[in-house]
């Protein structure tokens, strides 16, 4: 009987310590972290689960930074951007589920643009992702490198995005940060200096 009482007490204490879920309201959201917005870069935020990729099993907020030339085909920073997933809890983030999640993410992103951009179905290609673990960067718990092969729905032709994924944990608040840097430019291109600086300058209250 005493053992049952102890278990109930410990369970109650654990429940009291659990953090409330992240609630996102577009007009009032105040991030509890600092993610820079360089001059000329554009910000977009929305809730997770993601409307166009509901199979991704997380809750939280996506916080995006678009390079100035993101949608301009002639620019060196075309399709270059980064997005932070600010997530509830401590989901396991490994190469396999990064591949699965980003395959779902970009498949959904392409799918939602087919009708609105009148893309002929014979131009649509399967989205393919591949990721592997690399040495952690900038205090990451883990860092991953990989590629996303997809349809560039702006230019309506195949494209490969190079991608770095950074993982940090906020143990105090039971949150996880997953930061994605993406560009079709090779890793020695100067755009990667700007993308990496976003993460270098990222901060949160511990």
C-alpha positions in Angstrom: 0.0 0.0 0.0 2.8 2.4 1.0 4.5 1.7 -2.4 1.3 2.6 -4.3 1.1 5.9 -2.4 4.7 6.7 -3.2 4.1 6.0 -6.9 1.0 8.2 -6.9 2.9 11.0 -5.2 5.9 10.8 -7.6 3.5 10.7 -10.6 1.7 13.8 -9.3 5.0 15.6 -8.9 6.1 14.7 -12.4 2.8 16.0 -13.8 3.2 19.3 -11.9 6.7 19.7 -13.4 5.5 19.1 -17.0 5.6 22.2 -19.1 2.6 23.6 -20.8 2.3 23.0 -24.6 3.5 25.7 -27.0 0.6 27.8 -28.1 1.1 29.8 -31.3 -0.9 32.8 -32.3 0.4 34.6 -35.3 -0.4 38.1 -34.2 0.8 37.8 -30.6 3.7 35.2 -30.7 6.7 36.3 -28.7 9.6 33.9 -29.3 11.3 32.8 -26.0 14.6 32.7 -28.0 16.6 35.0 -30.3 16.9 34.1 -33.9 18.4 37.0 -36.0 16.7 38.6 -39.0 19.4 40.1 -41.1 18.6 43.2 -43.2 16.6 42.3 -46.2 15.7 38.8 -45.0 12.0 37.9 -44.6 10.3 36.2 -41.7 7.4 33.7 -41.7 6.0 31.7 -38.7 3.4 29.1 -38.4 2.2 26.3 -36.1 3.3 22.7 -36.0 1.6 20.3 -36.9 2.3 21.7 -40.3 -0.8 22.1 -42.5 0.8 20.6 -45.6 2.7 17.9 -43.8 0.5 16.6 -41.0 2.3 13.3 -40.8 5.3 15.0 -39.1 4.6 14.0 -35.4 5.6 17.2 -33.6 3.9 20.2 -31.9 5.4 23.7 -31.7 6.3 26.5 -34.1 8.2 26.9 -37.3 10.2 30.1 -37.6 11.5 30.8 -41.1 14.2 33.2 -42.4 14.2 33.7 -46.2 17.3 35.2 -47.9 16.6 38.4 -49.9 16.9 36.5 -53.3 15.0 33.4 -52.2 12.4 33.6 -55.0 14.6 35.2 -57.7 16.1 32.6 -60.0 19.0 34.8 -61.1 20.2 35.5 -57.6 23.0 33.6 -55.8 20.8 33.1 -52.8 17.8 31.7 -54.8 16.0 29.1 -52.6 18.4 29.8 -49.8 16.7 30.0 -46.4 16.6 28.5 -42.9 13.8 27.4 -40.6 13.7 26.6 -36.9 11.4 24.0 -35.4 10.7 25.0 -31.8 9.2 21.8 -30.4 7.4 20.5 -27.3 9.3 17.9 -25.4 12.4 15.9 -26.4 11.5 13.9 -29.5 14.3 11.6 -30.8 15.9 13.3 -33.8 18.1 11.0 -35.8 19.1 10.7 -39.5 16.2 8.3 -40.3 13.4 10.5 -39.0 15.0 13.7 -40.4 14.9 12.0 -43.8 11.3 10.9 -43.3 10.1 14.3 -41.9 11.8 16.4 -44.7 10.5 14.0 -47.4 7.0 14.6 -46.0 7.6 18.3 -45.7 8.9 19.0 -49.2 6.5 16.5 -50.8 3.6 18.4 -49.2 5.1 21.8 -50.1 5.3 20.8 -53.8 1.9 19.2 -53.7 0.2 22.4 -52.4 1.8 24.4 -55.3 0.8 22.1 -58.2 -2.6 23.6 -58.7 -1.9 27.2 -57.7 1.1 27.4 -60.1 -0.6 25.2 -62.8 2.4 22.8 -62.9 1.9 20.0 -65.5 1.9 16.6 -63.7 4.6 15.3 -66.0 7.0 17.7 -64.4 6.3 16.5 -60.9 9.0 14.2 -59.5 9.3 12.2 -56.3 10.9 14.0 -53.4 14.0 12.2 -52.1 16.0 12.9 -48.9 19.3 11.6 -47.6 21.0 12.5 -44.3 23.9 11.4 -42.1 25.4 12.4 -38.8 28.4 14.6 -38.7 30.6 16.1 -35.9 28.5 18.5 -33.8 28.8 22.2 -34.6 28.4 25.2 -32.4 27.4 23.3 -29.2 24.8 21.1 -31.0 23.6 17.9 -29.4 23.8 16.5 -32.9 24.4 17.9 -36.3 23.4 16.3 -39.6 24.2 16.9 -43.3 22.2 15.8 -46.3 20.2 16.7 -49.4 16.6 17.2 -50.5 16.0 16.3 -54.2 12.7 17.8 -55.2 10.8 19.8 -57.8 11.6 23.5 -57.8 8.0 24.6 -58.1 9.1 28.2 -58.9 11.1 27.3 -61.9 9.3 24.0 -62.5 12.4 21.9 -62.8 14.3 19.4 -60.6 16.5 20.9 -57.9 18.8 19.6 -55.1 18.9 21.5 -51.8 22.0 21.0 -49.6 21.0 21.0 -46.0 22.5 21.2 -42.5 20.4 20.3 -39.5 21.3 21.4 -36.0 19.8 20.0 -32.8 19.8 21.7 -29.4 17.9 20.8 -26.2 16.4 23.1 -23.7 16.2 20.7 -20.7 14.9 23.4 -18.3 11.8 24.1 -20.3 11.5 20.7 -22.0 11.8 22.0 -25.5 13.8 21.0 -28.6 15.3 23.2 -31.3 15.8 21.8 -34.8 17.4 24.3 -37.1 17.5 23.7 -40.9 19.8 25.5 -43.2 19.1 25.0 -46.9 20.5 26.2 -50.3 21.0 24.7 -53.8 24.5 26.4 -53.6 27.5 24.3 -52.8 28.8 24.4 -49.2 31.7 26.6 -50.1 29.4 29.4 -51.4 29.2 32.6 -49.4 25.5 32.2 -48.7 26.4 29.4 -46.2 28.3 32.0 -44.1 25.0 34.0 -43.7 23.0 30.8 -43.0 25.5 29.6 -40.4 25.6 33.0 -38.7 21.9 32.7 -38.0 22.6 29.7 -35.9 25.8 31.1 -34.4 23.8 34.1 -33.1 20.8 32.0 -32.0 20.2 32.2 -28.2 17.6 31.2 -25.6 17.1 31.6 -21.9 18.4 28.5 -20.1 
